[in-house]
Amino acid sequence: MAKSYQDIEPSLRGIPLHNYIILYCLIDNGVEIVRVVSGYRNLEYLFEQ
């Protein structure tokens, strides 16, 4: 169900929800929410900074 964003970060995954993307990484005991962003944003640009 989730999309891999490994081109931005190897362990990064995302789930779309309405007009947003919930970005997360898998950790030992679950998930870590990294960021919630608008689906219209340039994700590569956001993670360069």
mmCIF entry with sequence, helices, sheets and N, C-alpha, C, O atoms, coordinates in Angstrom:
data_MODEL
# 
_entry.id   MODEL 
# 
_entity.id                         1 
_entity.type                       polymer 
_entity.pdbx_number_of_molecules   1 
# 
_entity_poly.entity_id                      1 
_entity_poly.type                           'polypeptide(L)' 
_entity_poly.nstd_linkage                   no 
_entity_poly.nstd_monomer                   no 
_entity_poly.pdbx_seq_one_letter_code       MAKSYQDIEPSLRGIPLHNYIILYCLIDNGVEIVRVVSGYRNLEYLFEQ 
_entity_poly.pdbx_seq_one_letter_code_can   MAKSYQDIEPSLRGIPLHNYIILYCLIDNGVEIVRVVSGYRNLEYLFEQ 
_entity_poly.pdbx_strand_id                 A 
# 
loop_
_entity_poly_seq.entity_id 
_entity_poly_seq.num 
_entity_poly_seq.mon_id 
_entity_poly_seq.hetero 
1 1  MET n 
1 2  ALA n 
1 3  LYS n 
1 4  SER n 
1 5  TYR n 
1 6  GLN n 
1 7  ASP n 
1 8  ILE n 
1 9  GLU n 
1 10 PRO n 
1 11 SER n 
1 12 LEU n 
1 13 ARG n 
1 14 GLY n 
1 15 ILE n 
1 16 PRO n 
1 17 LEU n 
1 18 HIS n 
1 19 ASN n 
1 20 TYR n 
1 21 ILE n 
1 22 ILE n 
1 23 LEU n 
1 24 TYR n 
1 25 CYS n 
1 26 LEU n 
1 27 ILE n 
1 28 ASP n 
1 29 ASN n 
1 30 GLY n 
1 31 VAL n 
1 32 GLU n 
1 33 ILE n 
1 34 VAL n 
1 35 ARG n 
1 36 VAL n 
1 37 VAL n 
1 38 SER n 
1 39 GLY n 
1 40 TYR n 
1 41 ARG n 
1 42 ASN n 
1 43 LEU n 
1 44 GLU n 
1 45 TYR n 
1 46 LEU n 
1 47 PHE n 
1 48 GLU n 
1 49 GLN n 
# 
_struct_asym.id          A 
_struct_asym.entity_id   1 
# 
_struct_conf.conf_type_id            HELX_P 
_struct_conf.id                      HELX_P1 
_struct_conf.pdbx_PDB_helix_id       AA1 
_struct_conf.beg_label_comp_id       LEU 
_struct_conf.beg_label_asym_id       A 
_struct_conf.beg_label_seq_id        43 
_struct_conf.pdbx_beg_PDB_ins_code   ? 
_struct_conf.end_label_comp_id       GLU 
_struct_conf.end_label_asym_id       A 
_struct_conf.end_label_seq_id        48 
_struct_conf.pdbx_end_PDB_ins_code   ? 
_struct_conf.beg_auth_comp_id        LEU 
_struct_conf.beg_auth_asym_id        A 
_struct_conf.beg_auth_seq_id         43 
_struct_conf.end_auth_comp_id        GLU 
_struct_conf.end_auth_asym_id        A 
_struct_conf.end_auth_seq_id         48 
_struct_conf.pdbx_PDB_helix_class    1 
_struct_conf.details                 ? 
_struct_conf.pdbx_PDB_helix_length   6 
# 
_struct_conf_type.id          HELX_P 
_struct_conf_type.criteria    ? 
_struct_conf_type.reference   ? 
# 
_struct_sheet.id               AA1 
_struct_sheet.type             ? 
_struct_sheet.number_strands   4 
_struct_sheet.details          ? 
# 
loop_
_struct_sheet_order.sheet_id 
_struct_sheet_order.range_id_1 
_struct_sheet_order.range_id_2 
_struct_sheet_order.offset 
_struct_sheet_order.sense 
AA1 1 2 ? anti-parallel 
AA1 2 3 ? anti-parallel 
AA1 3 4 ? anti-parallel 
# 
loop_
_struct_sheet_range.sheet_id 
_struct_sheet_range.id 
_struct_sheet_range.beg_label_comp_id 
_struct_sheet_range.beg_label_asym_id 
_struct_sheet_range.beg_label_seq_id 
_struct_sheet_range.pdbx_beg_PDB_ins_code 
_struct_sheet_range.end_label_comp_id 
_struct_sheet_range.end_label_asym_id 
_struct_sheet_range.end_label_seq_id 
_struct_sheet_range.pdbx_end_PDB_ins_code 
_struct_sheet_range.beg_auth_comp_id 
_struct_sheet_range.beg_auth_asym_id 
_struct_sheet_range.beg_auth_seq_id 
_struct_sheet_range.end_auth_comp_id 
_struct_sheet_range.end_auth_asym_id 
_struct_sheet_range.end_auth_seq_id 
AA1 1 LYS A 3  ? SER A 4  ? LYS A 3  SER A 4  
AA1 2 LEU A 12 ? LEU A 17 ? LEU A 12 LEU A 17 
AA1 3 TYR A 20 ? ILE A 27 ? TYR A 20 ILE A 27 
AA1 4 GLY A 30 ? SER A 38 ? GLY A 30 SER A 38 
# 
loop_
_atom_site.group_PDB 
_atom_site.id 
_atom_site.type_symbol 
_atom_site.label_atom_id 
_atom_site.label_alt_id 
_atom_site.label_comp_id 
_atom_site.label_asym_id 
_atom_site.label_entity_id 
_atom_site.label_seq_id 
_atom_site.pdbx_PDB_ins_code 
_atom_site.Cartn_x 
_atom_site.Cartn_y 
_atom_site.Cartn_z 
_atom_site.occupancy 
_atom_site.B_iso_or_equiv 
_atom_site.pdbx_formal_charge 
_atom_site.auth_seq_id 
_atom_site.auth_comp_id 
_atom_site.auth_asym_id 
_atom_site.auth_atom_id 
_atom_site.pdbx_PDB_model_num 
ATOM 1   N N  . MET A 1 1  ? 0.811  -1.188 0.000  1.00 0.00 ? 1  MET A N  1 
ATOM 2   C CA . MET A 1 1  ? 0.000  0.000  0.000  1.00 0.00 ? 1  MET A CA 1 
ATOM 3   C C  . MET A 1 1  ? 0.865  1.268  0.000  1.00 0.00 ? 1  MET A C  1 
ATOM 4   O O  . MET A 1 1  ? 0.511  2.262  -0.634 1.00 0.00 ? 1  MET A O  1 
ATOM 5   N N  . ALA A 1 2  ? 1.976  1.231  0.698  1.00 0.00 ? 2  ALA A N  1 
ATOM 6   C CA . ALA A 1 2  ? 2.866  2.397  0.766  1.00 0.00 ? 2  ALA A CA 1 
ATOM 7   C C  . ALA A 1 2  ? 3.786  2.436  -0.447 1.00 0.00 ? 2  ALA A C  1 
ATOM 8   O O  . ALA A 1 2  ? 4.098  1.409  -1.051 1.00 0.00 ? 2  ALA A O  1 
ATOM 9   N N  . LYS A 1 3  ? 4.207  3.641  -0.783 1.00 0.00 ? 3  LYS A N  1 
ATOM 10  C CA . LYS A 1 3  ? 5.151  3.845  -1.879 1.00 0.00 ? 3  LYS A CA 1 
ATOM 11  C C  . LYS A 1 3  ? 6.545  4.039  -1.296 1.00 0.00 ? 3  LYS A C  1 
ATOM 12  O O  . LYS A 1 3  ? 6.715  4.700  -0.272 1.00 0.00 ? 3  LYS A O  1 
ATOM 13  N N  . SER A 1 4  ? 7.534  3.457  -1.956 1.00 0.00 ? 4  SER A N  1 
ATOM 14  C CA . SER A 1 4  ? 8.919  3.634  -1.533 1.00 0.00 ? 4  SER A CA 1 
ATOM 15  C C  . SER A 1 4  ? 9.459  4.935  -2.120 1.00 0.00 ? 4  SER A C  1 
ATOM 16  O O  . SER A 1 4  ? 9.226  5.243  -3.289 1.00 0.00 ? 4  SER A O  1 
ATOM 17  N N  . TYR A 1 5  ? 10.172 5.682  -1.311 1.00 0.00 ? 5  TYR A N  1 
ATOM 18  C CA . TYR A 1 5  ? 10.857 6.898  -1.756 1.00 0.00 ? 5  TYR A CA 1 
ATOM 19  C C  . TYR A 1 5  ? 12.357 6.721  -1.560 1.00 0.00 ? 5  TYR A C  1 
ATOM 20  O O  . TYR A 1 5  ? 13.039 7.620  -1.069 1.00 0.00 ? 5  TYR A O  1 
ATOM 21  N N  . GLN A 1 6  ? 12.860 5.560  -1.947 1.00 0.00 ? 6  GLN A N  1 
ATOM 22  C CA . GLN A 1 6  ? 14.268 5.240  -1.728 1.00 0.00 ? 6  GLN A CA 1 
ATOM 23  C C  . GLN A 1 6  ? 15.208 6.134  -2.525 1.00 0.00 ? 6  GLN A C  1 
ATOM 24  O O  . GLN A 1 6  ? 16.386 6.223  -2.181 1.00 0.00 ? 6  GLN A O  1 
ATOM 25  N N  . ASP A 1 7  ? 14.739 6.797  -3.573 1.00 0.00 ? 7  ASP A N  1 
ATOM 26  C CA . ASP A 1 7  ? 15.600 7.722  -4.308 1.00 0.00 ? 7  ASP A CA 1 
ATOM 27  C C  . ASP A 1 7  ? 15.900 8.980  -3.485 1.00 0.00 ? 7  ASP A C  1 
ATOM 28  O O  . ASP A 1 7  ? 16.885 9.673  -3.741 1.00 0.00 ? 7  ASP A O  1 
ATOM 29  N N  . ILE A 1 8  ? 15.047 9.273  -2.496 1.00 0.00 ? 8  ILE A N  1 
ATOM 30  C CA . ILE A 1 8  ? 15.280 10.407 -1.596 1.00 0.00 ? 8  ILE A CA 1 
ATOM 31  C C  . ILE A 1 8  ? 16.051 9.955  -0.369 1.00 0.00 ? 8  ILE A C  1 
ATOM 32  O O  . ILE A 1 8  ? 17.026 10.588 0.035  1.00 0.00 ? 8  ILE A O  1 
ATOM 33  N N  . GLU A 1 9  ? 15.605 8.857  0.218  1.00 0.00 ? 9  GLU A N  1 
ATOM 34  C CA . GLU A 1 9  ? 16.210 8.279  1.426  1.00 0.00 ? 9  GLU A CA 1 
ATOM 35  C C  . GLU A 1 9  ? 15.940 6.771  1.370  1.00 0.00 ? 9  GLU A C  1 
ATOM 36  O O  . GLU A 1 9  ? 14.796 6.377  1.142  1.00 0.00 ? 9  GLU A O  1 
ATOM 37  N N  . PRO A 1 10 ? 16.932 5.930  1.566  1.00 0.00 ? 10 PRO A N  1 
ATOM 38  C CA . PRO A 1 10 ? 16.757 4.487  1.377  1.00 0.00 ? 10 PRO A CA 1 
ATOM 39  C C  . PRO A 1 10 ? 15.607 3.848  2.141  1.00 0.00 ? 10 PRO A C  1 
ATOM 40  O O  . PRO A 1 10 ? 14.976 2.927  1.621  1.00 0.00 ? 10 PRO A O  1 
ATOM 41  N N  . SER A 1 11 ? 15.313 4.296  3.344  1.00 0.00 ? 11 SER A N  1 
ATOM 42  C CA . SER A 1 11 ? 14.272 3.642  4.140  1.00 0.00 ? 11 SER A CA 1 
ATOM 43  C C  . SER A 1 11 ? 12.945 4.406  4.143  1.00 0.00 ? 11 SER A C  1 
ATOM 44  O O  . SER A 1 11 ? 12.026 4.038  4.876  1.00 0.00 ? 11 SER A O  1 
ATOM 45  N N  . LEU A 1 12 ? 12.836 5.446  3.347  1.00 0.00 ? 12 LEU A N  1 
ATOM 46  C CA . LEU A 1 12 ? 11.650 6.309  3.363  1.00 0.00 ? 12 LEU A CA 1 
ATOM 47  C C  . LEU A 1 12 ? 10.501 5.693  2.581  1.00 0.00 ? 12 LEU A C  1 
ATOM 48  O O  . LEU A 1 12 ? 10.678 5.223  1.457  1.00 0.00 ? 12 LEU A O  1 
ATOM 49  N N  . ARG A 1 13 ? 9.310  5.703  3.196  1.00 0.00 ? 13 ARG A N  1 
ATOM 50  C CA . ARG A 1 13 ? 8.077  5.239  2.561  1.00 0.00 ? 13 ARG A CA 1 
ATOM 51  C C  . ARG A 1 13 ? 7.011  6.300  2.775  1.00 0.00 ? 13 ARG A C  1 
ATOM 52  O O  . ARG A 1 13 ? 7.135  7.153  3.653  1.00 0.00 ? 13 ARG A O  1 
ATOM 53  N N  . GLY A 1 14 ? 5.962  6.238  1.963  1.00 0.00 ? 14 GLY A N  1 
ATOM 54  C CA . GLY A 1 14 ? 4.897  7.221  2.112  1.00 0.00 ? 14 GLY A CA 1 
ATOM 55  C C  . GLY A 1 14 ? 3.540  6.650  1.779  1.00 0.00 ? 14 GLY A C  1 
ATOM 56  O O  . GLY A 1 14 ? 3.406  5.757  0.942  1.00 0.00 ? 14 GLY A O  1 
ATOM 57  N N  . ILE A 1 15 ? 2.534  7.183  2.450  1.00 0.00 ? 15 ILE A N  1 
ATOM 58  C CA . ILE A 1 15 ? 1.144  6.802  2.218  1.00 0.00 ? 15 ILE A CA 1 
ATOM 59  C C  . ILE A 1 15 ? 0.372  8.069  1.885  1.00 0.00 ? 15 ILE A C  1 
ATOM 60  O O  . ILE A 1 15 ? 0.397  9.026  2.659  1.00 0.00 ? 15 ILE A O  1 
ATOM 61  N N  . PRO A 1 16 ? -0.317 8.091  0.738  1.00 0.00 ? 16 PRO A N  1 
ATOM 62  C CA . PRO A 1 16 ? -1.135 9.261  0.417  1.00 0.00 ? 16 PRO A CA 1 
ATOM 63  C C  . PRO A 1 16 ? -2.421 9.273  1.248  1.00 0.00 ? 16 PRO A C  1 
ATOM 64  O O  . PRO A 1 16 ? -3.030 8.229  1.482  1.00 0.00 ? 16 PRO A O  1 
ATOM 65  N N  . LEU A 1 17 ? -2.817 10.452 1.682  1.00 0.00 ? 17 LEU A N  1 
ATOM 66  C CA . LEU A 1 17 ? -4.062 10.628 2.418  1.00 0.00 ? 17 LEU A CA 1 
ATOM 67  C C  . LEU A 1 17 ? -4.639 11.973 2.003  1.00 0.00 ? 17 LEU A C  1 
ATOM 68  O O  . LEU A 1 17 ? -4.103 13.024 2.355  1.00 0.00 ? 17 LEU A O  1 
ATOM 69  N N  . HIS A 1 18 ? -5.720 11.933 1.263  1.00 0.00 ? 18 HIS A N  1 
ATOM 70  C CA . HIS A 1 18 ? -6.339 13.130 0.680  1.00 0.00 ? 18 HIS A CA 1 
ATOM 71  C C  . HIS A 1 18 ? -5.289 13.825 -0.183 1.00 0.00 ? 18 HIS A C  1 
ATOM 72  O O  . HIS A 1 18 ? -4.794 13.210 -1.128 1.00 0.00 ? 18 HIS A O  1 
ATOM 73  N N  . ASN A 1 19 ? -4.932 15.066 0.095  1.00 0.00 ? 19 ASN A N  1 
ATOM 74  C CA . ASN A 1 19 ? -3.923 15.779 -0.702 1.00 0.00 ? 19 ASN A CA 1 
ATOM 75  C C  . ASN A 1 19 ? -2.563 15.816 -0.022 1.00 0.00 ? 19 ASN A C  1 
ATOM 76  O O  . ASN A 1 19 ? -1.731 16.665 -0.343 1.00 0.00 ? 19 ASN A O  1 
ATOM 77  N N  . TYR A 1 20 ? -2.332 14.899 0.916  1.00 0.00 ? 20 TYR A N  1 
ATOM 78  C CA . TYR A 1 20 ? -1.084 14.870 1.672  1.00 0.00 ? 20 TYR A CA 1 
ATOM 79  C C  . TYR A 1 20 ? -0.374 13.535 1.509  1.00 0.00 ? 20 TYR A C  1 
ATOM 80  O O  . TYR A 1 20 ? -0.970 12.543 1.089  1.00 0.00 ? 20 TYR A O  1 
ATOM 81  N N  . ILE A 1 21 ? 0.898  13.529 1.846  1.00 0.00 ? 21 ILE A N  1 
ATOM 82  C CA . ILE A 1 21 ? 1.673  12.293 1.886  1.00 0.00 ? 21 ILE A CA 1 
ATOM 83  C C  . ILE A 1 21 ? 2.266  12.186 3.289  1.00 0.00 ? 21 ILE A C  1 
ATOM 84  O O  . ILE A 1 21 ? 2.950  13.098 3.753  1.00 0.00 ? 21 ILE A O  1 
ATOM 85  N N  . ILE A 1 22 ? 2.001  11.077 3.950  1.00 0.00 ? 22 ILE A N  1 
ATOM 86  C CA . ILE A 1 22 ? 2.579  10.813 5.260  1.00 0.00 ? 22 ILE A CA 1 
ATOM 87  C C  . ILE A 1 22 ? 3.855  10.016 5.017  1.00 0.00 ? 22 ILE A C  1 
ATOM 88  O O  . ILE A 1 22 ? 3.801  8.863  4.592  1.00 0.00 ? 22 ILE A O  1 
ATOM 89  N N  . LEU A 1 23 ? 4.988  10.627 5.285  1.00 0.00 ? 23 LEU A N  1 
ATOM 90  C CA . LEU A 1 23 ? 6.287  10.000 5.052  1.00 0.00 ? 23 LEU A CA 1 
ATOM 91  C C  . LEU A 1 23 ? 6.775  9.373  6.347  1.00 0.00 ? 23 LEU A C  1 
ATOM 92  O O  . LEU A 1 23 ? 6.717  10.000 7.405  1.00 0.00 ? 23 LEU A O  1 
ATOM 93  N N  . TYR A 1 24 ? 7.248  8.154  6.269  1.00 0.00 ? 24 TYR A N  1 
ATOM 94  C CA . TYR A 1 24 ? 7.678  7.442  7.472  1.00 0.00 ? 24 TYR A CA 1 
ATOM 95  C C  . TYR A 1 24 ? 8.826  6.489  7.158  1.00 0.00 ? 24 TYR A C  1 
ATOM 96  O O  . TYR A 1 24 ? 9.093  6.167  6.000  1.00 0.00 ? 24 TYR A O  1 
ATOM 97  N N  . CYS A 1 25 ? 9.493  6.051  8.212  1.00 0.00 ? 25 CYS A N  1 
ATOM 98  C CA . CYS A 1 25 ? 10.548 5.037  8.142  1.00 0.00 ? 25 CYS A CA 1 
ATOM 99  C C  . CYS A 1 25 ? 10.182 3.918  9.103  1.00 0.00 ? 25 CYS A C  1 
ATOM 100 O O  . CYS A 1 25 ? 9.619  4.168  10.169 1.00 0.00 ? 25 CYS A O  1 
ATOM 101 N N  . LEU A 1 26 ? 10.497 2.695  8.733  1.00 0.00 ? 26 LEU A N  1 
ATOM 102 C CA . LEU A 1 26 ? 10.291 1.560  9.622  1.00 0.00 ? 26 LEU A CA 1 
ATOM 103 C C  . LEU A 1 26 ? 11.409 1.540  10.652 1.00 0.00 ? 26 LEU A C  1 
ATOM 104 O O  . LEU A 1 26 ? 12.580 1.721  10.315 1.00 0.00 ? 26 LEU A O  1 
ATOM 105 N N  . ILE A 1 27 ? 11.039 1.317  11.917 1.00 0.00 ? 27 ILE A N  1 
ATOM 106 C CA . ILE A 1 27 ? 12.024 1.165  12.980 1.00 0.00 ? 27 ILE A CA 1 
ATOM 107 C C  . ILE A 1 27 ? 11.742 -0.156 13.688 1.00 0.00 ? 27 ILE A C  1 
ATOM 108 O O  . ILE A 1 27 ? 10.780 -0.846 13.350 1.00 0.00 ? 27 ILE A O  1 
ATOM 109 N N  . ASP A 1 28 ? 12.554 -0.509 14.646 1.00 0.00 ? 28 ASP A N  1 
ATOM 110 C CA . ASP A 1 28 ? 12.461 -1.809 15.318 1.00 0.00 ? 28 ASP A CA 1 
ATOM 111 C C  . ASP A 1 28 ? 11.061 -2.139 15.829 1.00 0.00 ? 28 ASP A C  1 
ATOM 112 O O  . ASP A 1 28 ? 10.553 -3.231 15.575 1.00 0.00 ? 28 ASP A O  1 
ATOM 113 N N  . ASN A 1 29 ? 10.445 -1.226 16.530 1.00 0.00 ? 29 ASN A N  1 
ATOM 114 C CA . ASN A 1 29 ? 9.165  -1.511 17.173 1.00 0.00 ? 29 ASN A CA 1 
ATOM 115 C C  . ASN A 1 29 ? 7.965  -0.892 16.472 1.00 0.00 ? 29 ASN A C  1 
ATOM 116 O O  . ASN A 1 29 ? 6.890  -0.831 17.067 1.00 0.00 ? 29 ASN A O  1 
ATOM 117 N N  . GLY A 1 30 ? 8.101  -0.433 15.237 1.00 0.00 ? 30 GLY A N  1 
ATOM 118 C CA . GLY A 1 30 ? 6.976  0.184  14.531 1.00 0.00 ? 30 GLY A CA 1 
ATOM 119 C C  . GLY A 1 30 ? 7.437  1.107  13.431 1.00 0.00 ? 30 GLY A C  1 
ATOM 120 O O  . GLY A 1 30 ? 8.278  0.744  12.609 1.00 0.00 ? 30 GLY A O  1 
ATOM 121 N N  . VAL A 1 31 ? 6.879  2.309  13.420 1.00 0.00 ? 31 VAL A N  1 
ATOM 122 C CA . VAL A 1 31 ? 7.222  3.293  12.403 1.00 0.00 ? 31 VAL A CA 1 
ATOM 123 C C  . VAL A 1 31 ? 7.540  4.629  13.058 1.00 0.00 ? 31 VAL A C  1 
ATOM 124 O O  . VAL A 1 31 ? 7.085  4.923  14.164 1.00 0.00 ? 31 VAL A O  1 
ATOM 125 N N  . GLU A 1 32 ? 8.327  5.428  12.357 1.00 0.00 ? 32 GLU A N  1 
ATOM 126 C CA . GLU A 1 32 ? 8.621  6.789  12.783 1.00 0.00 ? 32 GLU A CA 1 
ATOM 127 C C  . GLU A 1 32 ? 8.100  7.718  11.695 1.00 0.00 ? 32 GLU A C  1 
ATOM 128 O O  . GLU A 1 32 ? 8.546  7.648  10.550 1.00 0.00 ? 32 GLU A O  1 
ATOM 129 N N  . ILE A 1 33 ? 7.156  8.591  12.050 1.00 0.00 ? 33 ILE A N  1 
ATOM 130 C CA . ILE A 1 33 ? 6.635  9.562  11.104 1.00 0.00 ? 33 ILE A CA 1 
ATOM 131 C C  . ILE A 1 33 ? 7.715  10.618 10.901 1.00 0.00 ? 33 ILE A C  1 
ATOM 132 O O  . ILE A 1 33 ? 8.140  11.272 11.854 1.00 0.00 ? 33 ILE A O  1 
ATOM 133 N N  . VAL A 1 34 ? 8.153  10.780 9.665  1.00 0.00 ? 34 VAL A N  1 
ATOM 134 C CA . VAL A 1 34 ? 9.218  11.731 9.360  1.00 0.00 ? 34 VAL A CA 1 
ATOM 135 C C  . VAL A 1 34 ? 8.632  13.103 9.052  1.00 0.00 ? 34 VAL A C  1 
ATOM 136 O O  . VAL A 1 34 ? 9.119  14.128 9.529  1.00 0.00 ? 34 VAL A O  1 
ATOM 137 N N  . ARG A 1 35 ? 7.567  13.099 8.237  1.00 0.00 ? 35 ARG A N  1 
ATOM 138 C CA . ARG A 1 35 ? 6.982  14.360 7.809  1.00 0.00 ? 35 ARG A CA 1 
ATOM 139 C C  . ARG A 1 35 ? 5.621  14.112 7.195  1.00 0.00 ? 35 ARG A C  1 
ATOM 140 O O  . ARG A 1 35 ? 5.374  13.043 6.637  1.00 0.00 ? 35 ARG A O  1 
ATOM 141 N N  . VAL A 1 36 ? 4.738  15.088 7.293  1.00 0.00 ? 36 VAL A N  1 
ATOM 142 C CA . VAL A 1 36 ? 3.466  15.082 6.572  1.00 0.00 ? 36 VAL A CA 1 
ATOM 143 C C  . VAL A 1 36 ? 3.503  16.309 5.675  1.00 0.00 ? 36 VAL A C  1 
ATOM 144 O O  . VAL A 1 36 ? 3.598  17.439 6.152  1.00 0.00 ? 36 VAL A O  1 
ATOM 145 N N  . VAL A 1 37 ? 3.426  16.071 4.358  1.00 0.00 ? 37 VAL A N  1 
ATOM 146 C CA . VAL A 1 37 ? 3.570  17.171 3.400  1.00 0.00 ? 37 VAL A CA 1 
ATOM 147 C C  . VAL A 1 37 ? 2.429  17.166 2.397  1.00 0.00 ? 37 VAL A C  1 
ATOM 148 O O  . VAL A 1 37 ? 1.752  16.158 2.196  1.00 0.00 ? 37 VAL A O  1 
ATOM 149 N N  . SER A 1 38 ? 2.238  18.305 1.783  1.00 0.00 ? 38 SER A N  1 
ATOM 150 C CA . SER A 1 38 ? 1.271  18.408 0.696  1.00 0.00 ? 38 SER A CA 1 
ATOM 151 C C  . SER A 1 38 ? 1.748  17.539 -0.460 1.00 0.00 ? 38 SER A C  1 
ATOM 152 O O  . SER A 1 38 ? 2.941  17.493 -0.759 1.00 0.00 ? 38 SER A O  1 
ATOM 153 N N  . GLY A 1 39 ? 0.819  16.857 -1.102 1.00 0.00 ? 39 GLY A N  1 
ATOM 154 C CA . GLY A 1 39 ? 1.165  16.017 -2.243 1.00 0.00 ? 39 GLY A CA 1 
ATOM 155 C C  . GLY A 1 39 ? 1.646  16.802 -3.444 1.00 0.00 ? 39 GLY A C  1 
ATOM 156 O O  . GLY A 1 39 ? 2.145  16.220 -4.407 1.00 0.00 ? 39 GLY A O  1 
ATOM 157 N N  . TYR A 1 40 ? 1.502  18.122 -3.399 1.00 0.00 ? 40 TYR A N  1 
ATOM 158 C CA . TYR A 1 40 ? 1.919  18.978 -4.511 1.00 0.00 ? 40 TYR A CA 1 
ATOM 159 C C  . TYR A 1 40 ? 3.335  19.502 -4.347 1.00 0.00 ? 40 TYR A C  1 
ATOM 160 O O  . TYR A 1 40 ? 3.855  20.158 -5.250 1.00 0.00 ? 40 TYR A O  1 
ATOM 161 N N  . ARG A 1 41 ? 3.974  19.227 -3.210 1.00 0.00 ? 41 ARG A N  1 
ATOM 162 C CA . ARG A 1 41 ? 5.331  19.721 -2.944 1.00 0.00 ? 41 ARG A CA 1 
ATOM 163 C C  . ARG A 1 41 ? 6.369  18.887 -3.665 1.00 0.00 ? 41 ARG A C  1 
ATOM 164 O O  . ARG A 1 41 ? 6.132  17.722 -3.987 1.00 0.00 ? 41 ARG A O  1 
ATOM 165 N N  . ASN A 1 42 ? 7.513  19.483 -3.917 1.00 0.00 ? 42 ASN A N  1 
ATOM 166 C CA . ASN A 1 42 ? 8.659  18.810 -4.516 1.00 0.00 ? 42 ASN A CA 1 
ATOM 167 C C  . ASN A 1 42 ? 9.431  18.132 -3.381 1.00 0.00 ? 42 ASN A C  1 
ATOM 168 O O  . ASN A 1 42 ? 10.168 18.791 -2.648 1.00 0.00 ? 42 ASN A O  1 
ATOM 169 N N  . LEU A 1 43 ? 9.261  16.822 -3.238 1.00 0.00 ? 43 LEU A N  1 
ATOM 170 C CA . LEU A 1 43 ? 9.858  16.104 -2.112 1.00 0.00 ? 43 LEU A CA 1 
ATOM 171 C C  . LEU A 1 43 ? 11.381 16.112 -2.157 1.00 0.00 ? 43 LEU A C  1 
ATOM 172 O O  . LEU A 1 43 ? 12.021 16.215 -1.111 1.00 0.00 ? 43 LEU A O  1 
ATOM 173 N N  . GLU A 1 44 ? 11.968 16.008 -3.330 1.00 0.00 ? 44 GLU A N  1 
ATOM 174 C CA . GLU A 1 44 ? 13.429 16.023 -3.427 1.00 0.00 ? 44 GLU A CA 1 
ATOM 175 C C  . GLU A 1 44 ? 13.981 17.319 -2.860 1.00 0.00 ? 44 GLU A C  1 
ATOM 176 O O  . GLU A 1 44 ? 14.982 17.310 -2.143 1.00 0.00 ? 44 GLU A O  1 
ATOM 177 N N  . TYR A 1 45 ? 13.330 18.441 -3.178 1.00 0.00 ? 45 TYR A N  1 
ATOM 178 C CA . TYR A 1 45 ? 13.773 19.746 -2.682 1.00 0.00 ? 45 TYR A CA 1 
ATOM 179 C C  . TYR A 1 45 ? 13.660 19.819 -1.157 1.00 0.00 ? 45 TYR A C  1 
ATOM 180 O O  . TYR A 1 45 ? 14.562 20.329 -0.493 1.00 0.00 ? 45 TYR A O  1 
ATOM 181 N N  . LEU A 1 46 ? 12.560 19.313 -0.601 1.00 0.00 ? 46 LEU A N  1 
ATOM 182 C CA . LEU A 1 46 ? 12.366 19.349 0.852  1.00 0.00 ? 46 LEU A CA 1 
ATOM 183 C C  . LEU A 1 46 ? 13.439 18.604 1.604  1.00 0.00 ? 46 LEU A C  1 
ATOM 184 O O  . LEU A 1 46 ? 13.852 19.034 2.682  1.00 0.00 ? 46 LEU A O  1 
ATOM 185 N N  . PHE A 1 47 ? 13.904 17.486 1.054  1.00 0.00 ? 47 PHE A N  1 
ATOM 186 C CA . PHE A 1 47 ? 14.875 16.660 1.760  1.00 0.00 ? 47 PHE A CA 1 
ATOM 187 C C  . PHE A 1 47 ? 16.316 17.058 1.463  1.00 0.00 ? 47 PHE A C  1 
ATOM 188 O O  . PHE A 1 47 ? 17.235 16.508 2.070  1.00 0.00 ? 47 PHE A O  1 
ATOM 189 N N  . GLU A 1 48 ? 16.539 17.990 0.556  1.00 0.00 ? 48 GLU A N  1 
ATOM 190 C CA . GLU A 1 48 ? 17.899 18.505 0.323  1.00 0.00 ? 48 GLU A CA 1 
ATOM 191 C C  . GLU A 1 48 ? 18.337 19.381 1.479  1.00 0.00 ? 48 GLU A C  1 
ATOM 192 O O  . GLU A 1 48 ? 19.526 19.455 1.786  1.00 0.00 ? 48 GLU A O  1 
ATOM 193 N N  . GLN A 1 49 ? 17.388 20.047 2.125  1.00 0.00 ? 49 GLN A N  1 
ATOM 194 C CA . GLN A 1 49 ? 17.711 21.037 3.149  1.00 0.00 ? 49 GLN A CA 1 
ATOM 195 C C  . GLN A 1 49 ? 17.959 20.417 4.489  1.00 0.00 ? 49 GLN A C  1 
ATOM 196 O O  . GLN A 1 49 ? 18.243 21.125 5.454  1.00 0.00 ? 49 GLN A O  1 
# 
